[in-house]
């Protein structure tokens, strides 16, 4: 029997925050174990697609500064998200494109010029063990990813076997997705609630009309924002309840924090609104200093069950019922 | 009784009950969770807390409108917590000394002897109202008023795993080493969170906990059984 070839890559330089992430962990929030997973689901999905991976494979997520990685096996890679001047050896590579790398070659990335987080997908995926249904690193709970922690220089990560069939590689290599051009001013849509009634009319107006600035204290737990304070009726303390990726919590000082992938599962600050799922990637890529405006939208425009119902009732009306 | 249903974005719904912390309201939360806990309704995950239930759904399978109707249909109304059978986890605890370094100081503050504080802390059956904050961290209700104690002004940078503490009107166990401001009165040899164990989380919200004072020798014995994964958790019914 042929020996299974051990495919791997070596982290030569990890940079400030490099973790293994996938779609996130489901089903353990009731025990205090958060979802984790990638911050930018859009760039993540694109990266996996480009190298012919299944849509839930694990990738590397780098924040503000990219890593230096040596590949120990031939594979396809793709870099998406933030522009960190990626190069193989000294030859620059494009974002949004599959690249063939050979054993011994090195990927070198620098500081983010545009955007905040880059994703590196490898054909076959980063093959760390699945813990509680996910390969995502949850640093607080010391689980997932590589030994439940952020990556360090010298770590060796296993790579899974490629999913695509022979002959498909050329097609993957020919494909190119237009790289994102991240703006320093973003607008994100929010659905008001669940505790918007805790805020004054003025508070709601501030939230929906003022421009907020991303604070350097932002991280995978939350995007902290500076700007006009948001006025509440009687403080923002509530009896602790559950939090989602995208909840906009208002601290007792009146500052908004958008809770992100590594958010606590529960919290005691009132949540004025929630950022819609499709716009979370914009916040994931917002660097400190980026300007943010919140645009009000409605749950009805995202509700397929209502759509179905409307279509059905329309059908009945059409029949003269 | 449900007091409000609101969207938490386009993939989750927050259901709120009476705005208070007590067993009856909390029992309503778990009653609703139980009634919705079946496959095929598009619900992905639920997070019960003191007086609300957060429900995550798959927007491909269901939606806000349809789920809201389902939730209303399952409104548990008023639930009586009195008759329900209680599953009580016995939590051994080594009180005082190095394991609970704030206990000695609390005697002056609370005007109670150490043994009196230990008795008051270990005679109550505490309800696990919810879990959160840290993996396996339990929010317990029912701490005797006589031993309420304010949090430290400056939190400790590292509280060891297993520490049992009092913070205001709450008591609980630190499942992992963590910074924190609670007053430490003891330590349990049980692991409330162990990612390498089959059931990583020791207990479940909606169940109960009772602390049982143990000697240092018993603590060491239980701890070694826990480390070897041969410890059998003890439950009593009340």
Interface residues (C-beta under 8 A of the other chain):
Chain A: X26 X27 X28 X29 X30 X31 X32 X33 X131 X132 X140 X141 X142 X143 X148 X191 X193 X194 X239 X240 X241 X242 X243 X244 X246 X247 X264 X265 X266 X267 X271 X274 X275 X276 X277 X299 X300 X302 X303 X304 X305 X306 X307 X308 X309
Chain B: X4 X6 X7 X8 X9 X10 X11 X12 X14 X16 X19 X20 X21 X44 X45 X46 X47 X48 X49 X50 X51 X52 X53 X54 X56 X59 X60 X62 X63 X64 X65 X66 X67 X130 X131 X132 X133 X134 X135 X136 X137 X139 X175 X176 X193 X195 X200 X201 X205
